[in-house]
Amino acid sequence: MNITLDLRPGIEDGVYKLRDTISRLGPDAEMTIILGAMDAQSTGKLVEELRNHGFDYFSKVSNRMPYNIIAKRHLLQ
């Protein structure tokens, strides 16, 4: 399952929205988080939340697109 979480125009309450979304995801979850370009430098708390819930992630940036974080939950073995 791949969920998109759009946090534009600002990420002031983004951690709360992220927590709520994560609580509804299964063990094989993938998520795309969309941020405005101005929010790209304020992702520390979002990334920390992803780590705390067992997600690997990477950022994806291109010139005319918003800043994206692609996250996939670790599968427990």
C-alpha positions, -999 to +999 in steps of 0.1 A: +000+000+000+014+034-009-001+065+008+005+101-001+006+127+027+005+162+013+018+187+039+017+218+018+016+248+022+033+245+056+044+217+079+035+233+113+013+204+123+030+179+100+043+156+128+008+152+141-006+144+106+023+120+100+017+102+133-020+098+125-012+084+091+014+060+104-011+047+130-033+035+101-006+018+080+002-019+079+036-035+082+044-033+044+036+004+041+051+028+017+045+066+020+052+097-001+053+129+019+050+160-002+064+193+012+067+228-002+101+238-013+104+263+016+097+235+041+125+213+029+150+225+055+124+218+083+121+181+080+141+170+110+111+161+132+093+143+103+124+122+096+128+114+133+092+103+135+097+080+104+128+065+121+110+059+153+083+039+135+107+017+115+108+035+081+137+038+057+134+070+037+150+092+010+143+126-003+135+134-039+139+169-052+137+183-087+135+219-100+098+224-107+085+199-083+078+200-045+102+183-021+092+147-015+102+122+012+097+086+001+095+062+031+091+024+033+086+005+066+112-021+076+098-056+074+104-074+107+121-107+104 
